[in-house]
């Protein structure tokens, strides 16, 4: 299967995709804020500049896009054009994610990862369930948490 747009257009389109303040990130932030949780956003003092940092709970939350972080779900599909480039790029992203989590653990932080596929449908029951899960984890969790669809 070939791409329906030329390389220059595809490059422009891909470079326009946000790395911060994504829809899923904002959704999670608003819901946790409404429950009284206060956090810092993209704190540069921590490895990986987590999307949300909760110093009171010594916890961080990352919201990962399924494509960019190579999640094994129905939303991740390696592009058919320039395949070697994308395979290397996604592999580097996954390795960096592992290294960041390890560094955060070394510094005593708990890590939650919310995958795009967990919130992609925007249905209230799923949003409520994810919010409850994160709230419970922040207050009582001792291990890391991964939320996926």
DSSP file (Angstrom, degrees, kcal/mol; ACC not computed):
  #  RESIDUE AA STRUCTURE BP1 BP2  ACC     N-H-->O    O-->H-N    N-H-->O    O-->H-N    TCO  KAPPA ALPHA  PHI   PSI    X-CA   Y-CA   Z-CA
    1    1 A X              0   0    0      0, 0.0     2,-0.3     0, 0.0    79,-0.0   0.000 360.0 360.0 360.0 131.7    0.0    0.0    0.0
    2    2 A X        -     0   0    0      1,-0.1     2,-0.1    78,-0.1    79,-0.0  -0.672 360.0 -94.9-103.1 158.9    1.4    3.4   -0.9
    3    3 A X        -     0   0    0     -2,-0.3    -1,-0.1     1,-0.1     4,-0.1  -0.389  22.4-139.3 -70.1 147.3    0.8    6.7    0.8
    4    4 A X  S    S+     0   0    0     -2,-0.1     2,-0.3     2,-0.1    -1,-0.1   0.560  86.0  49.9 -86.9  -7.4   -2.0    8.9   -0.7
    5    5 A X  S    S-     0   0    0      1,-0.1    -2,-0.1     2,-0.0     0, 0.0  -0.886  93.6 -98.5-125.3 160.4    0.1   12.1   -0.3
    6    6 A X     >  -     0   0    0     -2,-0.3     4,-2.5     1,-0.1     5,-0.2  -0.234  39.4-102.4 -73.6 167.5    3.7   12.9   -1.3
    7    7 A X  H  > S+     0   0    0      1,-0.2     4,-2.7     2,-0.2     5,-0.2   0.870 119.5  52.6 -59.6 -41.4    6.6   12.8    1.2
    8    8 A X  H  > S+     0   0    0      2,-0.2     4,-2.1     1,-0.2    -1,-0.2   0.917 112.1  45.0 -63.9 -43.7    6.8   16.5    1.7
    9    9 A X  H  > S+     0   0    0      2,-0.2     4,-2.5     1,-0.2    -2,-0.2   0.919 113.6  49.9 -65.8 -44.1    3.1   16.7    2.6
   10   10 A X  H  X S+     0   0    0     -4,-2.5     4,-2.8     1,-0.2     5,-0.2   0.908 110.1  51.2 -61.6 -42.0    3.2   13.7    4.9
   11   11 A X  H  X S+     0   0    0     -4,-2.7     4,-2.3     1,-0.2    -1,-0.2   0.919 111.0  47.7 -61.1 -44.3    6.3   15.1    6.6
   12   12 A X  H  X S+     0   0    0     -4,-2.1     4,-1.0     2,-0.2    -2,-0.2   0.910 112.8  49.3 -62.7 -42.2    4.4   18.4    7.2
   13   13 A X  H >< S+     0   0    0     -4,-2.5     3,-0.5     1,-0.2     4,-0.3   0.931 112.9  45.9 -63.4 -46.0    1.4   16.6    8.5
   14   14 A X  H >< S+     0   0    0     -4,-2.8     3,-1.3     1,-0.2    -1,-0.2   0.864 109.4  54.5 -67.5 -36.4    3.4   14.4   10.9
   15   15 A X  H 3< S+     0   0    0     -4,-2.3    -1,-0.2     1,-0.2    -2,-0.2   0.715 100.7  62.3 -71.2 -18.3    5.4   17.4   12.2
   16   16 A X  T << S+     0   0    0     -4,-1.0     2,-0.4    -3,-0.5    -1,-0.2   0.522  76.7 108.5 -83.1  -5.2    2.2   19.2   13.0
   17   17 A X  S <  S-     0   0    0     -3,-1.3     5,-0.0    -4,-0.3    -3,-0.0  -0.593  74.1-119.2 -77.1 129.4    1.1   16.5   15.5
   18   18 A X        -     0   0    0     -2,-0.4    -1,-0.1     1,-0.1     3,-0.1  -0.271  22.1-167.8 -69.3 149.7    1.3   17.9   19.1
   19   19 A X  S    S+     0   0    0      1,-0.1     2,-0.3     3,-0.0     3,-0.2   0.558  77.8  40.3-106.7 -17.4    3.5   16.3   21.7
   20   20 A X  S    S+     0   0    0      1,-0.2    -1,-0.1    22,-0.0    31,-0.0  -0.912 109.6  23.0-129.0 158.3    1.9   18.3   24.6
   21   21 A X  S    S+     0   0    0     -2,-0.3    -1,-0.2     1,-0.1    -3,-0.1   0.879  77.7 170.4  56.8  42.1   -1.6   19.3   25.5
   22   22 A X     >  -     0   0    0     -3,-0.2     4,-2.6    41,-0.1     5,-0.2  -0.302  48.9-102.4 -74.7 167.6   -3.1   16.5   23.4
   23   23 A X  H  > S+     0   0    0      1,-0.2     4,-2.3     2,-0.2     5,-0.2   0.915 122.5  46.5 -59.3 -45.0   -6.8   15.8   23.7
   24   24 A X  H  > S+     0   0    0      2,-0.2     4,-2.3     1,-0.2    -1,-0.2   0.884 112.1  51.4 -68.6 -35.4   -6.3   12.7   25.9
   25   25 A X  H  > S+     0   0    0      2,-0.2     4,-2.6     1,-0.2    -2,-0.2   0.940 112.1  45.5 -64.3 -46.9   -3.9   14.6   28.1
   26   26 A X  H  X S+     0   0    0     -4,-2.6     4,-2.7     2,-0.2     5,-0.2   0.893 111.2  53.7 -64.3 -40.1   -6.3   17.5   28.6
   27   27 A X  H  X S+     0   0    0     -4,-2.3     4,-2.0    -5,-0.2    -1,-0.2   0.946 112.1  43.6 -59.3 -49.3   -9.2   15.1   29.3
   28   28 A X  H  X S+     0   0    0     -4,-2.3     4,-2.4     1,-0.2     5,-0.3   0.925 114.1  51.0 -63.4 -44.7   -7.3   13.3   32.0
   29   29 A X  H  X S+     0   0    0     -4,-2.6     4,-2.7     1,-0.2     5,-0.2   0.940 110.7  47.5 -58.7 -49.3   -6.0   16.6   33.5
   30   30 A X  H  X S+     0   0    0     -4,-2.7     4,-2.2     1,-0.2    -1,-0.2   0.903 112.7  48.6 -61.1 -42.6   -9.5   18.2   33.7
   31   31 A X  H  X S+     0   0    0     -4,-2.0     4,-0.7    -5,-0.2    -1,-0.2   0.908 114.2  44.8 -68.0 -40.8  -11.1   15.2   35.3
   32   32 A X  H ><>S+     0   0    0     -4,-2.4     5,-2.1     1,-0.2     3,-0.7   0.898 111.8  53.1 -69.5 -38.7   -8.4   14.8   37.9
   33   33 A X  H ><5S+     0   0    0     -4,-2.7     3,-1.9    -5,-0.3    -2,-0.2   0.900 103.9  56.7 -60.6 -40.4   -8.4   18.5   38.7
   34   34 A X  H 3<5S+     0   0    0     -4,-2.2    -1,-0.2     1,-0.3    -2,-0.2   0.740 103.4  55.2 -65.4 -21.3  -12.2   18.4   39.2
   35   35 A X  T <<5S-     0   0    0     -4,-0.7    -1,-0.3    -3,-0.7    -2,-0.2   0.415 127.9 -98.8 -89.6   1.3  -11.6   15.7   41.9
   36   36 A X  T < 5S+     0   0    0     -3,-1.9     2,-0.3     1,-0.3    -3,-0.2   0.474  75.2 142.3  98.9   2.2   -9.2   18.0   43.7
   37   37 A X      < -     0   0    0     -5,-2.1     2,-0.4    -8,-0.1    -1,-0.3  -0.608  33.2-159.4 -79.3 135.4   -5.9   16.7   42.5
   38   38 A X        +     0   0    0     -2,-0.3     2,-0.3     2,-0.0    18,-0.2  -0.918  19.5 161.6-116.4 144.3   -3.3   19.4   41.9
   39   39 A X        -     0   0    0     -2,-0.4     2,-0.3    15,-0.1    15,-0.2  -0.921  36.5-113.1-151.4 167.7   -0.3   18.8   39.6
   40   40 A X  E     -A   53   0A   0     13,-2.4    13,-2.5    -2,-0.3     2,-0.5  -0.830  31.5-131.2-105.3 152.5    2.5   20.3   37.6
   41   41 A X  E    S-A   52   0A   0     -2,-0.3    11,-0.2    11,-0.2     3,-0.2  -0.906  74.9 -16.2-109.5 131.2    2.6   20.0   33.8
   42   42 A X  S    S-     0   0    0      8,-1.0     2,-0.6     9,-0.5    -1,-0.2   0.879  75.5-159.3  47.6  53.3    5.6   18.8   31.9
   43   43 A X    >   -     0   0    0      7,-0.6     3,-1.5    -3,-0.2     7,-0.4  -0.506   7.6-157.6 -67.5 112.6    8.1   19.4   34.8
   44   44 A X  T 3  S+     0   0    0     -2,-0.6    -1,-0.2     1,-0.3     5,-0.1   0.622  84.6  72.3 -69.5 -13.2   11.5   19.7   33.1
   45   45 A X  T 3  S+     0   0    0      2,-0.1     2,-0.3     3,-0.1    -1,-0.3   0.659  91.4  68.5 -76.7 -14.1   13.3   18.8   36.3
   46   46 A X  S X  S-     0   0    0     -3,-1.5     3,-1.9     4,-0.1    58,-0.1  -0.788  98.5 -93.8-106.4 149.4   12.1   15.2   36.0
   47   47 A X  T 3  S+     0   0    0     -2,-0.3     3,-0.4     1,-0.3    -2,-0.1  -0.340 110.1  11.4 -58.1 135.1   13.2   12.7   33.3
   48   48 A X  T 3  S-     0   0    0      1,-0.2    -1,-0.3    -4,-0.1    -4,-0.1   0.443 106.2-104.5  79.4   0.5   10.9   12.6   30.3
   49   49 A X    <   -     0   0    0     -3,-1.9    -1,-0.2    -6,-0.3    -5,-0.2   0.944  46.6-132.5  42.5  69.1    9.1   15.8   31.4
   50   50 A X        -     0   0    0     -3,-0.4    -8,-1.0    -7,-0.4    -7,-0.6  -0.075   5.5-123.9 -52.9 149.0    6.0   13.8   32.5
   51   51 A X  S    S+     0   0    0     10,-0.5    -9,-0.5     1,-0.2     2,-0.4   0.880  97.6  15.9 -61.7 -39.5    2.6   15.1   31.3
   52   52 A X  E     -AB  41  61A   0      9,-1.9     9,-2.5   -11,-0.2     2,-0.5  -0.997  68.4-165.0-139.2 132.7    1.4   15.4   35.0
   53   53 A X  E     -AB  40  60A   0    -13,-2.5   -13,-2.4    -2,-0.4     2,-0.6  -0.978   3.0-169.4-120.6 127.1    3.5   15.4   38.1
   54   54 A X  E >>> + B   0  59A   0      5,-3.2     5,-1.7    -2,-0.5     3,-1.1  -0.797   6.3 179.0-114.9  84.5    1.8   14.9   41.5
   55   55 A X  G >45S+     0   0    0     -2,-0.6     3,-0.9     1,-0.3    -1,-0.2   0.862  78.5  60.7 -57.7 -37.7    4.5   15.8   44.1
   56   56 A X  G 345S+     0   0    0      1,-0.3    -1,-0.3   -18,-0.2   -17,-0.1   0.836 116.2  32.8 -58.1 -33.5    2.2   15.1   47.1
   57   57 A X  G <45S-     0   0    0     -3,-1.1    -1,-0.3     2,-0.2    -2,-0.2   0.383 105.0-125.2-104.4   0.7    1.8   11.5   45.9
   58   58 A X  T <<5S+     0   0    0     -3,-0.9    52,-2.4    -4,-0.8     2,-0.3   0.926  70.7 126.7  51.6  48.9    5.3   11.1   44.5
   59   59 A X  E   < -Bc  54 110A   0     -5,-1.7    -5,-3.2    50,-0.2     2,-0.3  -0.958  44.3-163.0-137.8 151.2    3.6   10.0   41.2
   60   60 A X  E     -Bc  53 111A   0     50,-2.3    52,-2.2    -2,-0.3     2,-0.4  -0.953   7.6-151.2-131.2 153.4    3.7   11.0   37.5
   61   61 A X  E     -Bc  52 112A   0     -9,-2.5    -9,-1.9    -2,-0.3   -10,-0.5  -0.994   6.0-167.0-126.8 131.0    1.3   10.3   34.7
   62   62 A X  E     - c   0 113A   0     50,-2.8    52,-3.1    -2,-0.4     2,-0.6  -0.940  10.0-152.9-109.1 137.3    2.2   10.0   31.0
   63   63 A X  E     - c   0 114A   0     -2,-0.4     2,-0.4    50,-0.2    52,-0.2  -0.950  21.7-162.2-108.1 112.4   -0.5   10.0   28.3
   64   64 A X  E     - c   0 115A   0     50,-2.0    52,-2.3    -2,-0.6     2,-0.4  -0.795  16.5-134.0-102.6 132.6    0.9    8.1   25.4
   65   65 A X     >  -     0   0    0     -2,-0.4     4,-1.8    50,-0.2     6,-0.2  -0.678  20.6-133.0 -76.2 134.6   -0.3    8.1   21.8
   66   66 A X  T  4>S+     0   0    0     -2,-0.4     5,-2.2     1,-0.2     4,-0.3   0.856 101.6  46.4 -61.4 -37.5   -0.6    4.6   20.6
   67   67 A X  T >45S+     0   0    0      3,-0.2     3,-1.3     1,-0.2    -1,-0.2   0.979 113.8  44.3 -69.0 -55.1    1.2    5.4   17.3
   68   68 A X  T 345S+     0   0    0      1,-0.3    -2,-0.2     2,-0.1    -1,-0.2   0.745 120.2  40.7 -66.7 -24.8    4.1    7.4   18.6
   69   69 A X  T 3<5S-     0   0    0     -4,-1.8    -1,-0.3    24,-0.1    -2,-0.2   0.302 109.0-118.8-108.9   8.5    4.9    5.0   21.4
   70   70 A X  T < 5 -     0   0    0     -3,-1.3    -3,-0.2    -4,-0.3     2,-0.2   0.868  40.9-174.7  63.9  42.0    4.3    1.8   19.5
   71   71 A X      < -     0   0    0     -5,-2.2     2,-1.8    -6,-0.2    -1,-0.2  -0.464  30.6-122.5 -72.1 140.8    1.4    0.4   21.6
   72   72 A X  S    S+     0   0    0     -2,-0.2     2,-0.3     3,-0.1    -1,-0.1  -0.573  73.5 103.4 -84.0  78.5    0.3   -3.1   20.6
   73   73 A X  S >  S-     0   0    0     -2,-1.8     3,-1.4    -7,-0.1    -3,-0.0  -0.856  88.9 -85.5-146.9 179.7   -3.4   -2.2   19.9
   74   74 A X  T 3  S+     0   0    0     -2,-0.3    -2,-0.1     1,-0.3    -3,-0.0   0.665 119.9  61.3 -69.5 -14.4   -5.7   -1.7   17.0
   75   75 A X  T 3  S+     0   0    0      1,-0.0     2,-0.6    -4,-0.0    -1,-0.3   0.575  87.9  82.8 -89.5  -8.6   -4.7    2.0   16.7
   76   76 A X    <   +     0   0    0     -3,-1.4     2,-0.4    -5,-0.2    -9,-0.1  -0.855  48.6 156.6-100.5 124.8   -1.0    1.3   16.0
   77   77 A X        -     0   0    0     -2,-0.6     2,-0.3    -5,-0.0     3,-0.1  -0.951  40.6-125.5-144.1 123.5   -0.1    0.4   12.4
   78   78 A X        -     0   0    0     -2,-0.4     5,-0.1     1,-0.1    -2,-0.0  -0.506  38.1-108.6 -67.4 128.6    3.4    0.9   11.0
   79   79 A X        -     0   0    0     -2,-0.3     7,-0.1     1,-0.1     8,-0.1  -0.243  16.6-139.3 -58.7 146.2    3.2    3.0    7.9
   80   80 A X  S >  S+     0   0    0      2,-0.1     3,-0.6    -3,-0.1     2,-0.4   0.762  84.4  70.3 -80.3 -25.1    3.9    1.2    4.7
   81   81 A X  T 3  S+     0   0    0      1,-0.2     5,-0.2     2,-0.1    -2,-0.1  -0.747 112.4   5.9 -93.9 143.5    5.9    4.0    3.2
   82   82 A X  T 3> S+     0   0    0     -2,-0.4     4,-1.9     3,-0.1     3,-0.4   0.872  81.2 167.8  56.9  40.0    9.4    4.7    4.6
   83   83 A X  H <>  +     0   0    0     -3,-0.6     4,-2.7     1,-0.2     5,-0.2   0.840  66.2  54.3 -56.1 -43.4    9.0    1.6    6.8
   84   84 A X  H  > S+     0   0    0      1,-0.2     4,-2.3     2,-0.2    -1,-0.2   0.914 108.4  50.1 -61.8 -42.5   12.6    1.4    8.0
   85   85 A X  H  > S+     0   0    0     -3,-0.4     4,-2.6     1,-0.2    -1,-0.2   0.949 113.8  44.4 -59.1 -49.8   12.5    5.0    9.2
   86   86 A X  H  X S+     0   0    0     -4,-1.9     4,-2.7     1,-0.2     5,-0.3   0.870 111.1  53.3 -67.7 -36.7    9.3    4.5   11.2
   87   87 A X  H  X S+     0   0    0     -4,-2.7     4,-2.1    -5,-0.2    -1,-0.2   0.934 113.0  44.0 -62.1 -45.1   10.4    1.2   12.6
   88   88 A X  H  X S+     0   0    0     -4,-2.3     4,-2.4    -5,-0.2    -2,-0.2   0.911 114.0  50.9 -65.4 -42.6   13.6    2.8   13.9
   89   89 A X  H  X S+     0   0    0     -4,-2.6     4,-2.3    -5,-0.2    -2,-0.2   0.938 112.2  44.8 -61.6 -48.8   11.8    5.9   15.2
   90   90 A X  H  X S+     0   0    0     -4,-2.7     4,-2.5     1,-0.2    -1,-0.2   0.889 112.3  53.1 -65.1 -39.0    9.1    3.9   17.1
   91   91 A X  H  X S+     0   0    0     -4,-2.1     4,-2.3    -5,-0.3    -1,-0.2   0.910 109.3  48.8 -61.9 -42.6   11.8    1.6   18.5
   92   92 A X  H  X S+     0   0    0     -4,-2.4     4,-2.7     2,-0.2    -2,-0.2   0.912 110.7  51.2 -63.2 -41.8   13.8    4.6   19.8
   93   93 A X  H  X S+     0   0    0     -4,-2.3     4,-2.4     2,-0.2    -2,-0.2   0.923 110.9  47.8 -61.1 -44.5   10.7    6.1   21.4
   94   94 A X  H  X S+     0   0    0     -4,-2.5     4,-2.1     2,-0.2    -1,-0.2   0.901 112.6  48.7 -64.3 -41.4    9.9    2.8   23.2
   95   95 A X  H  X S+     0   0    0     -4,-2.3     4,-2.4     2,-0.2    -2,-0.2   0.921 111.2  50.0 -64.1 -44.1   13.5    2.5   24.4
   96   96 A X  H  X S+     0   0    0     -4,-2.7     4,-2.6     1,-0.2    -2,-0.2   0.911 108.5  53.2 -61.7 -42.1   13.4    6.1   25.6
   97   97 A X  H  X S+     0   0    0     -4,-2.4     4,-2.3     1,-0.2    -1,-0.2   0.926 109.7  48.2 -57.9 -45.7   10.2    5.4   27.5
   98   98 A X  H  X S+     0   0    0     -4,-2.1     4,-2.2     1,-0.2    -2,-0.2   0.919 112.4  48.6 -60.7 -44.6   11.7    2.4   29.2
   99   99 A X  H  X S+     0   0    0     -4,-2.4     4,-2.3     1,-0.2    -2,-0.2   0.898 110.6  50.7 -63.8 -41.1   14.8    4.5   30.2
  100  100 A X  H  X S+     0   0    0     -4,-2.6     4,-2.5     2,-0.2    -1,-0.2   0.921 110.3  49.0 -63.4 -45.1   12.6    7.4   31.5
  101  101 A X  H  X S+     0   0    0     -4,-2.3     4,-2.5     1,-0.2    -1,-0.2   0.915 110.8  51.1 -61.8 -42.8   10.5    5.0   33.7
  102  102 A X  H  X S+     0   0    0     -4,-2.2     4,-2.3     1,-0.2    -1,-0.2   0.913 110.7  48.3 -61.1 -43.2   13.7    3.4   35.1
  103  103 A X  H  X S+     0   0    0     -4,-2.3     4,-1.3     2,-0.2    -1,-0.2   0.900 110.7  50.8 -64.6 -40.8   15.1    6.8   36.0
  104  104 A X  H  <>S+     0   0    0     -4,-2.5     5,-2.6     1,-0.2     3,-0.3   0.913 110.1  50.1 -63.3 -41.8   11.9    7.9   37.7
  105  105 A X  H ><5S+     0   0    0     -4,-2.5     3,-2.1     1,-0.2    -2,-0.2   0.914 106.2  55.6 -61.1 -43.0   11.9    4.7   39.7
  106  106 A X  H 3<5S+     0   0    0     -4,-2.3    -1,-0.2     1,-0.3    -2,-0.2   0.822 108.6  49.2 -58.6 -30.9   15.5    5.3   40.8
  107  107 A X  T 3<5S-     0   0    0     -4,-1.3    -1,-0.3    -3,-0.3    -2,-0.2   0.275 125.0-102.4 -94.7  10.3   14.4    8.7   42.1
  108  108 A X  T < 5S+     0   0    0     -3,-2.1     2,-0.3     1,-0.3    -3,-0.2   0.711  73.0 140.1  83.0  22.0   11.4    7.2   44.0
  109  109 A X      < -     0   0    0     -5,-2.6     2,-0.3    -8,-0.1    -1,-0.3  -0.760  45.6-137.5 -99.7 145.1    8.5    8.1   41.7
  110  110 A X  E     -c   59   0A   0    -52,-2.4   -50,-2.3    -2,-0.3     2,-0.4  -0.753  23.3-147.2 -92.6 148.2    5.6    5.9   40.8
  111  111 A X  E     -c   60   0A   0     -2,-0.3    34,-2.1   -52,-0.2     2,-0.4  -0.964  16.3-174.4-127.0 130.7    4.6    5.9   37.1
  112  112 A X  E     -cd  61 145A   0    -52,-2.2   -50,-2.8    -2,-0.4     2,-0.5  -0.971   8.0-161.7-117.7 138.7    1.2    5.6   35.4
  113  113 A X  E     -cd  62 146A   0     32,-2.5    34,-3.2    -2,-0.4     2,-0.6  -0.982   0.5-165.3-120.3 123.1    0.8    5.4   31.7
  114  114 A X  E     -cd  63 147A   0    -52,-3.1   -50,-2.0    -2,-0.5     2,-0.2  -0.938  16.4-145.9-107.8 116.7   -2.6    6.1   30.1
  115  115 A X  E >>  -c   64   0A   0     32,-3.1     3,-1.8    -2,-0.6     4,-0.5  -0.547  18.5-121.9 -83.9 146.9   -2.7    4.9   26.5
  116  116 A X  H >> S+     0   0    0    -52,-2.3     3,-1.4     1,-0.3     4,-0.8   0.840 110.2  63.9 -51.9 -38.5   -4.7    6.8   23.9
  117  117 A X  H 34 S+     0   0    0      1,-0.3     4,-0.3     2,-0.2    -1,-0.3   0.723  92.9  63.5 -65.4 -20.3   -6.8    3.7   23.2
  118  118 A X  H <4 S+     0   0    0     -3,-1.8    -1,-0.3    29,-0.3    -2,-0.2   0.766 119.7  22.3 -72.4 -24.4   -8.2    3.8   26.7
  119  119 A X  H X< S+     0   0    0     -3,-1.4     3,-0.9    -4,-0.5    -2,-0.2   0.287  90.2 105.9-124.8   8.4   -9.9    7.2   26.0
  120  120 A X  T 3< S+     0   0    0     -4,-0.8    -3,-0.1     1,-0.2    -2,-0.1   0.822  78.6  53.3 -65.3 -32.5  -10.2    7.3   22.3
  121  121 A X  T 3  S-     0   0    0     -4,-0.3    -1,-0.2     2,-0.1     3,-0.1   0.672  91.2-144.5 -80.3 -16.4  -14.0    6.7   22.2
  122  122 A X    <   +     0   0    0     -3,-0.9     2,-0.4     1,-0.2    -2,-0.1   0.771  40.9 156.7  59.9  28.5  -14.8    9.5   24.6
  123  123 A X    >>  -     0   0    0      1,-0.1     4,-2.2     4,-0.0     3,-0.6  -0.725  47.3-128.8 -88.8 136.2  -17.6    7.6   26.2
  124  124 A X  H 3> S+     0   0    0     -2,-0.4     4,-3.0     1,-0.2     5,-0.3   0.846 103.4  55.2 -55.2 -43.9  -18.6    8.6   29.7
  125  125 A X  H 3> S+     0   0    0      1,-0.2     4,-2.2     2,-0.2    -1,-0.2   0.913 111.7  45.2 -59.1 -39.9  -18.4    5.2   31.3
  126  126 A X  H <> S+     0   0    0     -3,-0.6     4,-2.6     2,-0.2     5,-0.2   0.913 113.4  49.5 -68.2 -42.2  -14.8    4.6   30.1
  127  127 A X  H  X S+     0   0    0     -4,-2.2     4,-2.5     1,-0.2    -2,-0.2   0.925 112.5  47.8 -61.6 -44.2  -13.8    8.1   31.1
  128  128 A X  H  X S+     0   0    0     -4,-3.0     4,-2.6    -5,-0.2    -1,-0.2   0.909 112.2  49.5 -62.5 -42.5  -15.3    7.6   34.6
  129  129 A X  H  X S+     0   0    0     -4,-2.2     4,-2.4    -5,-0.3    -2,-0.2   0.920 112.8  46.3 -64.4 -44.2  -13.6    4.3   35.0
  130  130 A X  H  X S+     0   0    0     -4,-2.6     4,-2.6     2,-0.2     5,-0.2   0.911 112.9  50.5 -64.5 -42.4  -10.2    5.6   34.0
  131  131 A X  H  X S+     0   0    0     -4,-2.5     4,-2.6    -5,-0.2    -2,-0.2   0.924 111.7  47.3 -62.2 -45.2  -10.6    8.6   36.3
  132  132 A X  H  X S+     0   0    0     -4,-2.6     4,-2.8     2,-0.2     5,-0.3   0.920 111.8  51.2 -61.4 -43.8  -11.6    6.4   39.2
  133  133 A X  H  X S+     0   0    0     -4,-2.4     4,-2.4     1,-0.2    -2,-0.2   0.923 113.1  44.3 -59.8 -46.3   -8.7    4.1   38.5
  134  134 A X  H  X S+     0   0    0     -4,-2.6     4,-2.9     2,-0.2    -1,-0.2   0.900 113.0  51.7 -66.6 -41.1   -6.2    7.0   38.4
  135  135 A X  H  X S+     0   0    0     -4,-2.6     4,-2.0    -5,-0.2     5,-0.2   0.937 112.7  44.8 -61.1 -47.9   -7.7    8.6   41.5
  136  136 A X  H  X>S+     0   0    0     -4,-2.8     4,-3.0     1,-0.2     5,-0.7   0.912 113.8  50.6 -62.0 -43.0   -7.4    5.3   43.5
  137  137 A X  H  X5S+     0   0    0     -4,-2.4     4,-1.6    -5,-0.3    -2,-0.2   0.923 109.1  50.6 -62.5 -45.0   -3.9    4.7   42.2
  138  138 A X  H  <5S+     0   0    0     -4,-2.9    -1,-0.2     1,-0.2    -2,-0.2   0.921 119.9  35.4 -58.9 -44.2   -2.7    8.2   43.2
  139  139 A X  H  <5S+     0   0    0     -4,-2.0    -2,-0.2    -5,-0.2    -1,-0.2   0.843 139.2   8.2 -81.7 -34.5   -4.1    7.9   46.7
  140  140 A X  H  <5S+     0   0    0     -4,-3.0    -3,-0.2    -5,-0.2    -2,-0.2   0.565  91.9 115.1-127.3 -13.4   -3.4    4.3   47.5
  141  141 A X     << +     0   0    0     -4,-1.6     4,-0.1    -5,-0.7   -31,-0.0  -0.271  29.9 178.0 -68.7 147.6   -1.4    2.6   44.8
  142  142 A X        +     0   0    0      2,-0.1     2,-0.2   -32,-0.0    -1,-0.1   0.596  64.9  56.0-117.3 -24.5    2.1    1.3   45.4
  143  143 A X  S    S-     0   0    0      1,-0.2   -33,-0.1   -33,-0.1     2,-0.0  -0.489  94.9 -84.7-101.7 173.9    2.9   -0.1   42.0
  144  144 A X        -     0   0    0     -2,-0.2     2,-0.4   -34,-0.1   -32,-0.2  -0.312  42.5-142.2 -71.7 164.1    3.0    1.4   38.6
  145  145 A X  E     -d  112   0A   0    -34,-2.1   -32,-2.5    -4,-0.1     2,-0.4  -0.990  14.8-170.1-134.4 139.0   -0.2    1.6   36.6
  146  146 A X  E     -d  113   0A   0     -2,-0.4     2,-0.6   -34,-0.2   -32,-0.2  -0.988   7.1-165.9-129.7 123.2   -0.9    1.1   32.9
  147  147 A X  E     +d  114   0A   0    -34,-3.2   -32,-3.1    -2,-0.4   -29,-0.3  -0.934  19.0 162.8-112.6 118.2   -4.3    2.0   31.5
  148  148 A X              0   0    0     -2,-0.6   -32,-0.1   -34,-0.2    -2,-0.0  -0.905 360.0 360.0-134.3 162.7   -5.1    0.7   28.0
  149  149 A X              0   0    0     -2,-0.3   -31,-0.0     0, 0.0    -2,-0.0   0.457 360.0 360.0 -76.9 360.0   -8.2    0.2   25.9
